Amino acid sequence: MKHLDCLDLSGNKITDVPDGVGKLQVVELNLNQNQIRLMSDELATCQRLKTLRLEENCLQSISPVILKDSTVSLLAFEGNLFDSKDLMKAEGYSQYMERYTATKKKMY
């Protein structure tokens, strides 16, 4: 698992982020189309995690720890119980946007 770059757990009816995922060195984690209600702060410890896909779950918000302290620079969250306006008001949103903007600048 040391060389695993992408982990796709979409469509599995998962209700919580599986224990131990934070210890993986993945670059992309796809948890779309599950039934996740709470975000695990453990994901902030994924040192290589850049893309976190959480679309179509049951989340009411994104953890401030993920927004502030993680390396995530692309967060896909559409289809949850909150929208982009709610995310913009969340603690740590400005730190997330700094990473997002820096990543976009590198692409051009």
N, C-alpha and C positions, 0 to 999 in steps of 0.2 A: 504493500500500500504506500510505500515511500514515494513512488513515482506516479501516483494517481493525481491527475490534474483536474479532472471534472468528475463530480459525483452527482448523479441524477436519481433522486428519490421521488420524482413526481408521480402523482396518481396512485398513491399507496394507502390512503386513508390514515396517514400518520397524524397523531394528535399532539405530539411534542417532538421537538428536535431531538433525535436520538443521542443518548449519552455517548461521549467519546468523539463526536464529530469535530469538536474543537481541537482535538489532538491531531487530526489529519492535516496534511499539508496541501490541500486542494486549492486551486485557483478559482474554480467555479463550483457553486453548490446550488442545485436546482431542487427546490422543495415545492414546486407548483402543484396545484390541484390536490391538496391534502386537506386536513381538518385541523391544522395547527392553530391553537388559540393564544399561546404565549410564546414569546421569542426568548430563546436561551442566550444569556450573556456569554456563555461558553464560546459562541461563535467569534467573539472579539479576540479570542486567543489564537485563531487561525492566522498565522503570520503571512501566508501567501494568498489568502482569500481576497479576490478582487470583485467577483460578480456573485451576488446573492439574489436568487430568484425565489420569491415568495408569493407569486400570483395565485389568486383564487384559493385562499385559505380563510380562516375565521379570525384573523388578527385584528385587534382594536387599535394597535399602535406598533411602532418599532421601538425596541429598547434603546434608551439614550446611550447605553454603553456601546451598542453596535454603531450608532451614529457618531459618537465621540472618539472611541478608543480602538476601533477596528481598522483594517486596511481596505475595507470594502469601498470601491469607487463607483460601482454600478449596482443600484438597488432596484429591482423590479417588484412592485407590490400591488399592482392593479387587481381589483376584484376582492378586496378585503373589506373590513368594516370601517375603514377610514379612507380619506382621500389625500391628495397632494397638499391641499390647504392645511389639513391637520398635521401632516408631516413637516411642513414649513414652520409650524409653530413649536415643534418638538425640541426639547433640549438636545443639543448636539448637532442639530441640522446644519449649522454653519460649517462645522468641521467636516461633515460629510460632503457638503457642496465644494469645499476647498479641494478635497481629493477628487471629486467628480470633474471639476473644472480642470485640474492639473492633468488628469488622464485624457480629457478631450483635447487639450492643447498639444499633448504629445502625438496625437493621431494626425495632426495637421502639419 
